[in-house]
Amino acid sequence: MPVFIGFSEIIFIVAIFFLLFGSKNIPEMARFLGKGIRDIRKVAGEVKKQITEDEAPERGAEAANPKEKQS
């Protein structure tokens, strides 16, 4: 079941956010959140690269000996 948020709900959420955290803290929190997301993407990319590098020799060996099957 999809959840649809209307314009009035978004305005309400933003207003509550401003009341809770204040206008001075929001840019600081956004910067922190952006840095965290950037770091997570960087680490995920490094892990993905490492996995593909580790699998590359195995794929090469399978291509050289296609009749041999691994258990």
mmCIF file as Biopython writes it, N, C-alpha, C and O atoms, coordinates in Angstrom:
data_model
#
loop_
_atom_site.group_PDB
_atom_site.id
_atom_site.type_symbol
_atom_site.label_atom_id
_atom_site.label_alt_id
_atom_site.label_comp_id
_atom_site.label_asym_id
_atom_site.label_entity_id
_atom_site.label_seq_id
_atom_site.pdbx_PDB_ins_code
_atom_site.Cartn_x
_atom_site.Cartn_y
_atom_site.Cartn_z
_atom_site.occupancy
_atom_site.B_iso_or_equiv
_atom_site.auth_seq_id
_atom_site.auth_asym_id
_atom_site.pdbx_PDB_model_num
ATOM 1   N N  . MET A ? 1  ? 0.833  -1.164  0.000   1.0 0.0 1  A 1 
ATOM 2   C CA . MET A ? 1  ? 0.000  0.000   0.000   1.0 0.0 1  A 1 
ATOM 3   C C  . MET A ? 1  ? 0.892  1.246   0.000   1.0 0.0 1  A 1 
ATOM 4   O O  . MET A ? 1  ? 1.615  1.471   0.971   1.0 0.0 1  A 1 
ATOM 5   N N  . PRO A ? 2  ? 0.863  2.050   -1.043  1.0 0.0 2  A 1 
ATOM 6   C CA . PRO A ? 2  ? 1.700  3.239   -1.096  1.0 0.0 2  A 1 
ATOM 7   C C  . PRO A ? 2  ? 1.190  4.325   -0.138  1.0 0.0 2  A 1 
ATOM 8   O O  . PRO A ? 2  ? -0.010 4.469   0.094   1.0 0.0 2  A 1 
ATOM 9   N N  . VAL A ? 3  ? 2.128  5.064   0.394   1.0 0.0 3  A 1 
ATOM 10  C CA . VAL A ? 3  ? 1.793  6.148   1.301   1.0 0.0 3  A 1 
ATOM 11  C C  . VAL A ? 3  ? 2.040  7.458   0.565   1.0 0.0 3  A 1 
ATOM 12  O O  . VAL A ? 3  ? 3.147  7.713   0.092   1.0 0.0 3  A 1 
ATOM 13  N N  . PHE A ? 4  ? 1.015  8.277   0.471   1.0 0.0 4  A 1 
ATOM 14  C CA . PHE A ? 4  ? 1.138  9.557   -0.211  1.0 0.0 4  A 1 
ATOM 15  C C  . PHE A ? 4  ? 1.107  10.681  0.817   1.0 0.0 4  A 1 
ATOM 16  O O  . PHE A ? 4  ? 0.226  10.733  1.675   1.0 0.0 4  A 1 
ATOM 17  N N  . ILE A ? 5  ? 2.075  11.571  0.717   1.0 0.0 5  A 1 
ATOM 18  C CA . ILE A ? 5  ? 2.146  12.712  1.618   1.0 0.0 5  A 1 
ATOM 19  C C  . ILE A ? 5  ? 1.809  13.949  0.798   1.0 0.0 5  A 1 
ATOM 20  O O  . ILE A ? 5  ? 2.439  14.215  -0.226  1.0 0.0 5  A 1 
ATOM 21  N N  . GLY A ? 6  ? 0.837  14.683  1.240   1.0 0.0 6  A 1 
ATOM 22  C CA . GLY A ? 6  ? 0.414  15.889  0.551   1.0 0.0 6  A 1 
ATOM 23  C C  . GLY A ? 6  ? 1.263  17.087  0.919   1.0 0.0 6  A 1 
ATOM 24  O O  . GLY A ? 6  ? 2.131  17.020  1.789   1.0 0.0 6  A 1 
ATOM 25  N N  . PHE A ? 7  ? 0.988  18.191  0.230   1.0 0.0 7  A 1 
ATOM 26  C CA . PHE A ? 7  ? 1.745  19.423  0.442   1.0 0.0 7  A 1 
ATOM 27  C C  . PHE A ? 7  ? 1.561  19.937  1.864   1.0 0.0 7  A 1 
ATOM 28  O O  . PHE A ? 7  ? 2.520  20.390  2.488   1.0 0.0 7  A 1 
ATOM 29  N N  . SER A ? 8  ? 0.346  19.873  2.378   1.0 0.0 8  A 1 
ATOM 30  C CA . SER A ? 8  ? 0.094  20.390  3.727   1.0 0.0 8  A 1 
ATOM 31  C C  . SER A ? 8  ? 0.833  19.571  4.786   1.0 0.0 8  A 1 
ATOM 32  O O  . SER A ? 8  ? 1.299  20.127  5.780   1.0 0.0 8  A 1 
ATOM 33  N N  . GLU A ? 9  ? 0.942  18.268  4.584   1.0 0.0 9  A 1 
ATOM 34  C CA . GLU A ? 9  ? 1.681  17.436  5.526   1.0 0.0 9  A 1 
ATOM 35  C C  . GLU A ? 9  ? 3.169  17.766  5.515   1.0 0.0 9  A 1 
ATOM 36  O O  . GLU A ? 9  ? 3.818  17.781  6.561   1.0 0.0 9  A 1 
ATOM 37  N N  . ILE A ? 10 ? 3.699  18.028  4.334   1.0 0.0 10 A 1 
ATOM 38  C CA . ILE A ? 10 ? 5.118  18.389  4.223   1.0 0.0 10 A 1 
ATOM 39  C C  . ILE A ? 10 ? 5.380  19.713  4.933   1.0 0.0 10 A 1 
ATOM 40  O O  . ILE A ? 10 ? 6.361  19.838  5.667   1.0 0.0 10 A 1 
ATOM 41  N N  . ILE A ? 11 ? 4.510  20.704  4.723   1.0 0.0 11 A 1 
ATOM 42  C CA . ILE A ? 11 ? 4.653  22.004  5.391   1.0 0.0 11 A 1 
ATOM 43  C C  . ILE A ? 11 ? 4.586  21.821  6.906   1.0 0.0 11 A 1 
ATOM 44  O O  . ILE A ? 11 ? 5.366  22.433  7.637   1.0 0.0 11 A 1 
ATOM 45  N N  . PHE A ? 12 ? 3.670  20.991  7.378   1.0 0.0 12 A 1 
ATOM 46  C CA . PHE A ? 12 ? 3.531  20.729  8.811   1.0 0.0 12 A 1 
ATOM 47  C C  . PHE A ? 12 ? 4.805  20.101  9.375   1.0 0.0 12 A 1 
ATOM 48  O O  . PHE A ? 12 ? 5.269  20.502  10.442  1.0 0.0 12 A 1 
ATOM 49  N N  . ILE A ? 13 ? 5.368  19.136  8.682   1.0 0.0 13 A 1 
ATOM 50  C CA . ILE A ? 13 ? 6.596  18.470  9.137   1.0 0.0 13 A 1 
ATOM 51  C C  . ILE A ? 13 ? 7.758  19.451  9.179   1.0 0.0 13 A 1 
ATOM 52  O O  . ILE A ? 13 ? 8.536  19.445  10.133  1.0 0.0 13 A 1 
ATOM 53  N N  . VAL A ? 14 ? 7.885  20.291  8.164   1.0 0.0 14 A 1 
ATOM 54  C CA . VAL A ? 14 ? 8.967  21.290  8.126   1.0 0.0 14 A 1 
ATOM 55  C C  . VAL A ? 14 ? 8.806  22.290  9.270   1.0 0.0 14 A 1 
ATOM 56  O O  . VAL A ? 14 ? 9.791  22.668  9.903   1.0 0.0 14 A 1 
ATOM 57  N N  . ALA A ? 15 ? 7.575  22.722  9.538   1.0 0.0 15 A 1 
ATOM 58  C CA . ALA A ? 15 ? 7.330  23.672  10.632  1.0 0.0 15 A 1 
ATOM 59  C C  . ALA A ? 15 ? 7.711  23.056  11.975  1.0 0.0 15 A 1 
ATOM 60  O O  . ALA A ? 15 ? 8.350  23.713  12.797  1.0 0.0 15 A 1 
ATOM 61  N N  . ILE A ? 16 ? 7.329  21.814  12.202  1.0 0.0 16 A 1 
ATOM 62  C CA . ILE A ? 16 ? 7.690  21.129  13.454  1.0 0.0 16 A 1 
ATOM 63  C C  . ILE A ? 16 ? 9.205  20.994  13.561  1.0 0.0 16 A 1 
ATOM 64  O O  . ILE A ? 16 ? 9.777  21.178  14.635  1.0 0.0 16 A 1 
ATOM 65  N N  . PHE A ? 17 ? 9.850  20.671  12.445  1.0 0.0 17 A 1 
ATOM 66  C CA . PHE A ? 17 ? 11.301 20.534  12.409  1.0 0.0 17 A 1 
ATOM 67  C C  . PHE A ? 17 ? 11.971 21.845  12.821  1.0 0.0 17 A 1 
ATOM 68  O O  . PHE A ? 17 ? 12.908 21.840  13.619  1.0 0.0 17 A 1 
ATOM 69  N N  . PHE A ? 18 ? 11.487 22.978  12.274  1.0 0.0 18 A 1 
ATOM 70  C CA . PHE A ? 18 ? 12.038 24.289  12.633  1.0 0.0 18 A 1 
ATOM 71  C C  . PHE A ? 18 ? 11.802 24.600  14.107  1.0 0.0 18 A 1 
ATOM 72  O O  . PHE A ? 18 ? 12.684 25.142  14.773  1.0 0.0 18 A 1 
ATOM 73  N N  . LEU A ? 19 ? 10.637 24.268  14.614  1.0 0.0 19 A 1 
ATOM 74  C CA . LEU A ? 19 ? 10.353 24.543  16.021  1.0 0.0 19 A 1 
ATOM 75  C C  . LEU A ? 19 ? 11.227 23.708  16.956  1.0 0.0 19 A 1 
ATOM 76  O O  . LEU A ? 19 ? 11.675 24.199  17.992  1.0 0.0 19 A 1 
ATOM 77  N N  . LEU A ? 20 ? 11.463 22.476  16.599  1.0 0.0 20 A 1 
ATOM 78  C CA . LEU A ? 20 ? 12.255 21.603  17.465  1.0 0.0 20 A 1 
ATOM 79  C C  . LEU A ? 20 ? 13.744 21.945  17.456  1.0 0.0 20 A 1 
ATOM 80  O O  . LEU A ? 20 ? 14.387 21.951  18.506  1.0 0.0 20 A 1 
ATOM 81  N N  . PHE A ? 21 ? 14.290 22.229  16.275  1.0 0.0 21 A 1 
ATOM 82  C CA . PHE A ? 21 ? 15.736 22.375  16.159  1.0 0.0 21 A 1 
ATOM 83  C C  . PHE A ? 21 ? 16.216 23.804  15.952  1.0 0.0 21 A 1 
ATOM 84  O O  . PHE A ? 21 ? 17.398 24.083  16.153  1.0 0.0 21 A 1 
ATOM 85  N N  . GLY A ? 22 ? 15.355 24.694  15.566  1.0 0.0 22 A 1 
ATOM 86  C CA . GLY A ? 22 ? 15.758 26.078  15.358  1.0 0.0 22 A 1 
ATOM 87  C C  . GLY A ? 22 ? 16.449 26.269  14.025  1.0 0.0 22 A 1 
ATOM 88  O O  . GLY A ? 22 ? 17.019 25.334  13.463  1.0 0.0 22 A 1 
ATOM 89  N N  . SER A ? 23 ? 16.393 27.487  13.527  1.0 0.0 23 A 1 
ATOM 90  C CA . SER A ? 23 ? 16.931 27.760  12.193  1.0 0.0 23 A 1 
ATOM 91  C C  . SER A ? 23 ? 18.461 27.751  12.154  1.0 0.0 23 A 1 
ATOM 92  O O  . SER A ? 23 ? 19.045 27.578  11.085  1.0 0.0 23 A 1 
ATOM 93  N N  . LYS A ? 24 ? 19.111 27.933  13.288  1.0 0.0 24 A 1 
ATOM 94  C CA . LYS A ? 24 ? 20.581 27.942  13.298  1.0 0.0 24 A 1 
ATOM 95  C C  . LYS A ? 24 ? 21.165 26.536  13.242  1.0 0.0 24 A 1 
ATOM 96  O O  . LYS A ? 24 ? 22.249 26.339  12.691  1.0 0.0 24 A 1 
ATOM 97  N N  . ASN A ? 25 ? 20.466 25.564  13.800  1.0 0.0 25 A 1 
ATOM 98  C CA . ASN A ? 25 ? 20.991 24.204  13.851  1.0 0.0 25 A 1 
ATOM 99  C C  . ASN A ? 25 ? 20.708 23.395  12.592  1.0 0.0 25 A 1 
ATOM 100 O O  . ASN A ? 25 ? 21.400 22.409  12.334  1.0 0.0 25 A 1 
ATOM 101 N N  . ILE A ? 26 ? 19.723 23.778  11.811  1.0 0.0 26 A 1 
ATOM 102 C CA . ILE A ? 26 ? 19.340 22.984  10.650  1.0 0.0 26 A 1 
ATOM 103 C C  . ILE A ? 26 ? 20.447 22.899  9.602   1.0 0.0 26 A 1 
ATOM 104 O O  . ILE A ? 26 ? 20.711 21.798  9.119   1.0 0.0 26 A 1 
ATOM 105 N N  . PRO A ? 27 ? 21.120 24.007  9.213   1.0 0.0 27 A 1 
ATOM 106 C CA . PRO A ? 27 ? 22.220 23.861  8.236   1.0 0.0 27 A 1 
ATOM 107 C C  . PRO A ? 27 ? 23.354 22.976  8.748   1.0 0.0 27 A 1 
ATOM 108 O O  . PRO A ? 27 ? 23.962 22.226  7.986   1.0 0.0 27 A 1 
ATOM 109 N N  . GLU A ? 28 ? 23.626 23.072  10.037  1.0 0.0 28 A 1 
ATOM 110 C CA . GLU A ? 28 ? 24.674 22.241  10.632  1.0 0.0 28 A 1 
ATOM 111 C C  . GLU A ? 28 ? 24.292 20.758  10.580  1.0 0.0 28 A 1 
ATOM 112 O O  . GLU A ? 28 ? 25.129 19.906  10.282  1.0 0.0 28 A 1 
ATOM 113 N N  . MET A ? 29 ? 23.031 20.461  10.869  1.0 0.0 29 A 1 
ATOM 114 C CA . MET A ? 29 ? 22.559 19.082  10.817  1.0 0.0 29 A 1 
ATOM 115 C C  . MET A ? 29 ? 22.545 18.560  9.383   1.0 0.0 29 A 1 
ATOM 116 O O  . MET A ? 29 ? 22.883 17.402  9.138   1.0 0.0 29 A 1 
ATOM 117 N N  . ALA A ? 30 ? 22.155 19.411  8.440   1.0 0.0 30 A 1 
ATOM 118 C CA . ALA A ? 30 ? 22.140 19.003  7.032   1.0 0.0 30 A 1 
ATOM 119 C C  . ALA A ? 30 ? 23.555 18.708  6.545   1.0 0.0 30 A 1 
ATOM 120 O O  . ALA A ? 30 ? 23.770 17.753  5.799   1.0 0.0 30 A 1 
ATOM 121 N N  . ARG A ? 31 ? 24.511 19.517  6.961   1.0 0.0 31 A 1 
ATOM 122 C CA . ARG A ? 31 ? 25.908 19.288  6.594   1.0 0.0 31 A 1 
ATOM 123 C C  . ARG A ? 31 ? 26.396 17.956  7.149   1.0 0.0 31 A 1 
ATOM 124 O O  . ARG A ? 31 ? 27.061 17.191  6.451   1.0 0.0 31 A 1 
ATOM 125 N N  . PHE A ? 32 ? 26.068 17.686  8.389   1.0 0.0 32 A 1 
ATOM 126 C CA . PHE A ? 32 ? 26.459 16.439  9.037   1.0 0.0 32 A 1 
ATOM 127 C C  . PHE A ? 32 ? 25.822 15.242  8.337   1.0 0.0 32 A 1 
ATOM 128 O O  . PHE A ? 32 ? 26.481 14.229  8.102   1.0 0.0 32 A 1 
ATOM 129 N N  . LEU A ? 33 ? 24.543 15.365  8.006   1.0 0.0 33 A 1 
ATOM 130 C CA . LEU A ? 33 ? 23.836 14.293  7.315   1.0 0.0 33 A 1 
ATOM 131 C C  . LEU A ? 33 ? 24.425 14.059  5.921   1.0 0.0 33 A 1 
ATOM 132 O O  . LEU A ? 33 ? 24.606 12.912  5.511   1.0 0.0 33 A 1 
ATOM 133 N N  . GLY A ? 34 ? 24.721 15.126  5.198   1.0 0.0 34 A 1 
ATOM 134 C CA . GLY A ? 34 ? 25.322 15.004  3.871   1.0 0.0 34 A 1 
ATOM 135 C C  . GLY A ? 34 ? 26.687 14.340  3.923   1.0 0.0 34 A 1 
ATOM 136 O O  . GLY A ? 34 ? 27.011 13.503  3.080   1.0 0.0 34 A 1 
ATOM 137 N N  . LYS A ? 35 ? 27.484 14.714  4.911   1.0 0.0 35 A 1 
ATOM 138 C CA . LYS A ? 35 ? 28.805 14.101  5.054   1.0 0.0 35 A 1 
ATOM 139 C C  . LYS A ? 35 ? 28.679 12.617  5.371   1.0 0.0 35 A 1 
ATOM 140 O O  . LYS A ? 35 ? 29.441 11.800  4.854   1.0 0.0 35 A 1 
ATOM 141 N N  . GLY A ? 36 ? 27.720 12.269  6.219   1.0 0.0 36 A 1 
ATOM 142 C CA . GLY A ? 36 ? 27.514 10.865  6.561   1.0 0.0 36 A 1 
ATOM 143 C C  . GLY A ? 36 ? 27.088 10.042  5.356   1.0 0.0 36 A 1 
ATOM 144 O O  . GLY A ? 36 ? 27.582 8.933   5.155   1.0 0.0 36 A 1 
ATOM 145 N N  . ILE A ? 37 ? 26.176 10.577  4.553   1.0 0.0 37 A 1 
ATOM 146 C CA . ILE A ? 37 ? 25.732 9.873   3.349   1.0 0.0 37 A 1 
ATOM 147 C C  . ILE A ? 37 ? 26.884 9.726   2.365   1.0 0.0 37 A 1 
ATOM 148 O O  . ILE A ? 37 ? 27.045 8.672   1.749   1.0 0.0 37 A 1 
ATOM 149 N N  . ARG A ? 38 ? 27.688 10.778  2.212   1.0 0.0 38 A 1 
ATOM 150 C CA . ARG A ? 38 ? 28.838 10.727  1.307   1.0 0.0 38 A 1 
ATOM 151 C C  . ARG A ? 38 ? 29.830 9.659   1.753   1.0 0.0 38 A 1 
ATOM 152 O O  . ARG A ? 38 ? 30.357 8.914   0.926   1.0 0.0 38 A 1 
ATOM 153 N N  . ASP A ? 39 ? 30.085 9.583   3.063   1.0 0.0 39 A 1 
ATOM 154 C CA . ASP A ? 39 ? 31.005 8.570   3.588   1.0 0.0 39 A 1 
ATOM 155 C C  . ASP A ? 39 ? 30.474 7.156   3.368   1.0 0.0 39 A 1 
ATOM 156 O O  . ASP A ? 39 ? 31.229 6.249   3.016   1.0 0.0 39 A 1 
ATOM 157 N N  . ILE A ? 40 ? 29.182 6.977   3.575   1.0 0.0 40 A 1 
ATOM 158 C CA . ILE A ? 40 ? 28.586 5.652   3.368   1.0 0.0 40 A 1 
ATOM 159 C C  . ILE A ? 40 ? 28.701 5.234   1.912   1.0 0.0 40 A 1 
ATOM 160 O O  . ILE A ? 40 ? 29.030 4.083   1.623   1.0 0.0 40 A 1 
ATOM 161 N N  . ARG A ? 41 ? 28.433 6.159   0.984   1.0 0.0 41 A 1 
ATOM 162 C CA . ARG A ? 41 ? 28.549 5.840   -0.446  1.0 0.0 41 A 1 
ATOM 163 C C  . ARG A ? 41 ? 29.994 5.515   -0.825  1.0 0.0 41 A 1 
ATOM 164 O O  . ARG A ? 41 ? 30.246 4.625   -1.636  1.0 0.0 41 A 1 
ATOM 165 N N  . LYS A ? 42 ? 30.935 6.243   -0.231  1.0 0.0 42 A 1 
ATOM 166 C CA . LYS A ? 42 ? 32.351 6.000   -0.530  1.0 0.0 42 A 1 
ATOM 167 C C  . LYS A ? 42 ? 32.759 4.596   -0.069  1.0 0.0 42 A 1 
ATOM 168 O O  . LYS A ? 42 ? 33.410 3.859   -0.810  1.0 0.0 42 A 1 
ATOM 169 N N  . VAL A ? 43 ? 32.380 4.239   1.138   1.0 0.0 43 A 1 
ATOM 170 C CA . VAL A ? 43 ? 32.719 2.917   1.679   1.0 0.0 43 A 1 
ATOM 171 C C  . VAL A ? 43 ? 32.031 1.818   0.864   1.0 0.0 43 A 1 
ATOM 172 O O  . VAL A ? 43 ? 32.636 0.786   0.573   1.0 0.0 43 A 1 
ATOM 173 N N  . ALA A ? 44 ? 30.766 2.041   0.497   1.0 0.0 44 A 1 
ATOM 174 C CA . ALA A ? 44 ? 30.042 1.047   -0.298  1.0 0.0 44 A 1 
ATOM 175 C C  . ALA A ? 44 ? 30.719 0.850   -1.651  1.0 0.0 44 A 1 
ATOM 176 O O  . ALA A ? 44 ? 30.816 -0.278  -2.134  1.0 0.0 44 A 1 
ATOM 177 N N  . GLY A ? 45 ? 31.182 1.925   -2.260  1.0 0.0 45 A 1 
ATOM 178 C CA . GLY A ? 45 ? 31.894 1.820   -3.539  1.0 0.0 45 A 1 
ATOM 179 C C  . GLY A ? 45 ? 33.199 1.054   -3.401  1.0 0.0 45 A 1 
ATOM 180 O O  . GLY A ? 45 ? 33.554 0.249   -4.263  1.0 0.0 45 A 1 
ATOM 181 N N  . GLU A ? 46 ? 33.915 1.314   -2.302  1.0 0.0 46 A 1 
ATOM 182 C CA . GLU A ? 46 ? 35.171 0.602   -2.074  1.0 0.0 46 A 1 
ATOM 183 C C  . GLU A ? 46 ? 34.930 -0.893  -1.853  1.0 0.0 46 A 1 
ATOM 184 O O  . GLU A ? 46 ? 35.685 -1.727  -2.353  1.0 0.0 46 A 1 
ATOM 185 N N  . VAL A ? 47 ? 33.889 -1.224  -1.111  1.0 0.0 47 A 1 
ATOM 186 C CA . VAL A ? 47 ? 33.569 -2.636  -0.862  1.0 0.0 47 A 1 
ATOM 187 C C  . VAL A ? 47 ? 33.171 -3.316  -2.168  1.0 0.0 47 A 1 
ATOM 188 O O  . VAL A ? 47 ? 33.597 -4.438  -2.441  1.0 0.0 47 A 1 
ATOM 189 N N  . LYS A ? 48 ? 32.364 -2.644  -2.966  1.0 0.0 48 A 1 
ATOM 190 C CA . LYS A ? 48 ? 31.941 -3.206  -4.252  1.0 0.0 48 A 1 
ATOM 191 C C  . LYS A ? 48 ? 33.147 -3.425  -5.171  1.0 0.0 48 A 1 
ATOM 192 O O  . LYS A ? 48 ? 33.241 -4.448  -5.848  1.0 0.0 48 A 1 
ATOM 193 N N  . LYS A ? 49 ? 34.059 -2.464  -5.187  1.0 0.0 49 A 1 
ATOM 194 C CA . LYS A ? 49 ? 35.270 -2.589  -6.006  1.0 0.0 49 A 1 
ATOM 195 C C  . LYS A ? 49 ? 36.116 -3.768  -5.529  1.0 0.0 49 A 1 
ATOM 196 O O  . LYS A ? 49 ? 36.633 -4.535  -6.341  1.0 0.0 49 A 1 
ATOM 197 N N  . GLN A ? 50 ? 36.255 -3.908  -4.220  1.0 0.0 50 A 1 
ATOM 198 C CA . GLN A ? 50 ? 37.045 -5.009  -3.666  1.0 0.0 50 A 1 
ATOM 199 C C  . GLN A ? 50 ? 36.416 -6.356  -4.012  1.0 0.0 50 A 1 
ATOM 200 O O  . GLN A ? 50 ? 37.129 -7.305  -4.341  1.0 0.0 50 A 1 
ATOM 201 N N  . ILE A ? 51 ? 35.106 -6.448  -3.943  1.0 0.0 51 A 1 
ATOM 202 C CA . ILE A ? 51 ? 34.424 -7.703  -4.269  1.0 0.0 51 A 1 
ATOM 203 C C  . ILE A ? 51 ? 34.633 -8.055  -5.737  1.0 0.0 51 A 1 
ATOM 204 O O  . ILE A ? 51 ? 34.915 -9.210  -6.057  1.0 0.0 51 A 1 
ATOM 205 N N  . THR A ? 52 ? 34.501 -7.079  -6.635  1.0 0.0 52 A 1 
ATOM 206 C CA . THR A ? 52 ? 34.691 -7.370  -8.060  1.0 0.0 52 A 1 
ATOM 207 C C  . THR A ? 52 ? 36.132 -7.736  -8.353  1.0 0.0 52 A 1 
ATOM 208 O O  . THR A ? 52 ? 36.384 -8.573  -9.220  1.0 0.0 52 A 1 
ATOM 209 N N  . GLU A ? 53 ? 37.092 -7.130  -7.653  1.0 0.0 53 A 1 
ATOM 210 C CA . GLU A ? 53 ? 38.497 -7.484  -7.851  1.0 0.0 53 A 1 
ATOM 211 C C  . GLU A ? 53 ? 38.778 -8.901  -7.359  1.0 0.0 53 A 1 
ATOM 212 O O  . GLU A ? 53 ? 39.557 -9.629  -7.975  1.0 0.0 53 A 1 
ATOM 213 N N  . ASP A ? 54 ? 38.152 -9.295  -6.258  1.0 0.0 54 A 1 
ATOM 214 C CA . ASP A ? 54 ? 38.351 -10.644 -5.721  1.0 0.0 54 A 1 
ATOM 215 C C  . ASP A ? 54 ? 37.712 -11.706 -6.605  1.0 0.0 54 A 1 
ATOM 216 O O  . ASP A ? 54 ? 38.223 -12.822 -6.691  1.0 0.0 54 A 1 
ATOM 217 N N  . GLU A ? 55 ? 36.604 -11.378 -7.264  1.0 0.0 55 A 1 
ATOM 218 C CA . GLU A ? 55 ? 35.911 -12.339 -8.118  1.0 0.0 55 A 1 
ATOM 219 C C  . GLU A ? 55 ? 36.532 -12.440 -9.503  1.0 0.0 55 A 1 
ATOM 220 O O  . GLU A ? 55 ? 36.332 -13.445 -10.184 1.0 0.0 55 A 1 
ATOM 221 N N  . ALA A ? 56 ? 37.277 -11.432 -9.942  1.0 0.0 56 A 1 
ATOM 222 C CA . ALA A ? 56 ? 37.838 -11.416 -11.295 1.0 0.0 56 A 1 
ATOM 223 C C  . ALA A ? 56 ? 38.764 -12.608 -11.565 1.0 0.0 56 A 1 
ATOM 224 O O  . ALA A ? 56 ? 38.622 -13.229 -12.618 1.0 0.0 56 A 1 
ATOM 225 N N  . PRO A ? 57 ? 39.702 -12.965 -10.683 1.0 0.0 57 A 1 
ATOM 226 C CA . PRO A ? 57 ? 40.554 -14.141 -10.974 1.0 0.0 57 A 1 
ATOM 227 C C  . PRO A ? 57 ? 39.756 -15.440 -11.035 1.0 0.0 57 A 1 
ATOM 228 O O  . PRO A ? 57 ? 40.069 -16.325 -11.832 1.0 0.0 57 A 1 
ATOM 229 N N  . GLU A ? 58 ? 38.730 -15.558 -10.202 1.0 0.0 58 A 1 
ATOM 230 C CA . GLU A ? 58 ? 37.907 -16.772 -10.218 1.0 0.0 58 A 1 
ATOM 231 C C  . GLU A ? 58 ? 37.167 -16.908 -11.535 1.0 0.0 58 A 1 
ATOM 232 O O  . GLU A ? 58 ? 37.058 -18.010 -12.074 1.0 0.0 58 A 1 
ATOM 233 N N  . ARG A ? 59 ? 36.664 -15.815 -12.055 1.0 0.0 59 A 1 
ATOM 234 C CA . ARG A ? 59 ? 35.949 -15.848 -13.330 1.0 0.0 59 A 1 
ATOM 235 C C  . ARG A ? 59 ? 36.898 -16.188 -14.468 1.0 0.0 59 A 1 
ATOM 236 O O  . ARG A ? 59 ? 36.519 -16.884 -15.410 1.0 0.0 59 A 1 
ATOM 237 N N  . GLY A ? 60 ? 38.127 -15.700 -14.384 1.0 0.0 60 A 1 
ATOM 238 C CA . GLY A ? 60 ? 39.114 -16.016 -15.407 1.0 0.0 60 A 1 
ATOM 239 C C  . GLY A ? 60 ? 39.459 -17.492 -15.415 1.0 0.0 60 A 1 
ATOM 240 O O  . GLY A ? 60 ? 39.633 -18.080 -16.483 1.0 0.0 60 A 1 
ATOM 241 N N  . ALA A ? 61 ? 39.562 -18.098 -14.245 1.0 0.0 61 A 1 
ATOM 242 C CA . ALA A ? 61 ? 39.861 -19.527 -14.142 1.0 0.0 61 A 1 
ATOM 243 C C  . ALA A ? 61 ? 38.697 -20.353 -14.668 1.0 0.0 61 A 1 
ATOM 244 O O  . ALA A ? 61 ? 38.919 -21.383 -15.306 1.0 0.0 61 A 1 
ATOM 245 N N  . GLU A ? 62 ? 37.477 -19.934 -14.422 1.0 0.0 62 A 1 
ATOM 246 C CA . GLU A ? 62 ? 36.299 -20.647 -14.922 1.0 0.0 62 A 1 
ATOM 247 C C  . GLU A ? 62 ? 36.222 -20.578 -16.442 1.0 0.0 62 A 1 
ATOM 248 O O  . GLU A ? 62 ? 35.822 -21.540 -17.097 1.0 0.0 62 A 1 
ATOM 249 N N  . ALA A ? 63 ? 36.608 -19.439 -16.993 1.0 0.0 63 A 1 
ATOM 250 C CA . ALA A ? 63 ? 36.566 -19.290 -18.460 1.0 0.0 63 A 1 
ATOM 251 C C  . ALA A ? 63 ? 37.642 -20.137 -19.128 1.0 0.0 63 A 1 
ATOM 252 O O  . ALA A ? 63 ? 37.449 -20.629 -20.239 1.0 0.0 63 A 1 
ATOM 253 N N  . ALA A ? 64 ? 38.785 -20.308 -18.445 1.0 0.0 64 A 1 
ATOM 254 C CA . ALA A ? 64 ? 39.866 -21.116 -19.020 1.0 0.0 64 A 1 
ATOM 255 C C  . ALA A ? 64 ? 39.536 -22.592 -19.006 1.0 0.0 64 A 1 
ATOM 256 O O  . ALA A ? 64 ? 39.949 -23.319 -19.909 1.0 0.0 64 A 1 
ATOM 257 N N  . ASN A ? 65 ? 38.793 -23.062 -17.992 1.0 0.0 65 A 1 
ATOM 258 C CA . ASN A ? 65 ? 38.429 -24.466 -17.838 1.0 0.0 65 A 1 
ATOM 259 C C  . ASN A ? 65 ? 36.914 -24.591 -17.737 1.0 0.0 65 A 1 
ATOM 260 O O  . ASN A ? 65 ? 36.409 -24.855 -16.646 1.0 0.0 65 A 1 
ATOM 261 N N  . PRO A ? 66 ? 36.176 -24.418 -18.811 1.0 0.0 66 A 1 
ATOM 262 C CA . PRO A ? 66 ? 34.719 -24.445 -18.693 1.0 0.0 66 A 1 
ATOM 263 C C  . PRO A ? 66 ? 34.145 -25.817 -18.385 1.0 0.0 66 A 1 
ATOM 264 O O  . PRO A ? 66 ? 33.017 -25.894 -17.899 1.0 0.0 66 A 1 
ATOM 265 N N  . LYS A ? 67 ? 34.862 -26.906 -18.643 1.0 0.0 67 A 1 
ATOM 266 C CA . LYS A ? 67 ? 34.328 -28.246 -18.412 1.0 0.0 67 A 1 
ATOM 267 C C  . LYS A ? 67 ? 34.391 -28.639 -16.949 1.0 0.0 67 A 1 
ATOM 268 O O  . LYS A ? 67 ? 33.622 -29.489 -16.499 1.0 0.0 67 A 1 
ATOM 269 N N  . GLU A ? 68 ? 35.301 -28.026 -16.200 1.0 0.0 68 A 1 
ATOM 270 C CA . GLU A ? 68 ? 35.405 -28.331 -14.781 1.0 0.0 68 A 1 
ATOM 271 C C  . GLU A ? 68 ? 34.331 -27.557 -14.049 1.0 0.0 68 A 1 
ATOM 272 O O  . GLU A ? 68 ? 34.183 -26.349 -14.237 1.0 0.0 68 A 1 
ATOM 273 N N  . LYS A ? 69 ? 33.587 -28.252 -13.219 1.0 0.0 69 A 1 
ATOM 274 C CA . LYS A ? 69 ? 32.541 -27.607 -12.428 1.0 0.0 69 A 1 
ATOM 275 C C  . LYS A ? 69 ? 32.951 -27.622 -10.984 1.0 0.0 69 A 1 
ATOM 276 O O  . LYS A ? 69 ? 33.483 -28.603 -10.465 1.0 0.0 69 A 1 
ATOM 277 N N  . GLN A ? 70 ? 32.683 -26.491 -10.346 1.0 0.0 70 A 1 
ATOM 278 C CA . GLN A ? 70 ? 33.009 -26.382 -8.919  1.0 0.0 70 A 1 
ATOM 279 C C  . GLN A ? 70 ? 31.818 -26.848 -8.124  1.0 0.0 70 A 1 
ATOM 280 O O  . GLN A ? 70 ? 30.671 -26.630 -8.513  1.0 0.0 70 A 1 
ATOM 281 N N  . SER A ? 71 ? 32.102 -27.503 -6.986  1.0 0.0 71 A 1 
ATOM 282 C CA . SER A ? 71 ? 31.026 -27.994 -6.109  1.0 0.0 71 A 1 
ATOM 283 C C  . SER A ? 71 ? 30.580 -26.911 -5.175  1.0 0.0 71 A 1 
ATOM 284 O O  . SER A ? 71 ? 29.684 -27.130 -4.360  1.0 0.0 71 A 1 
#
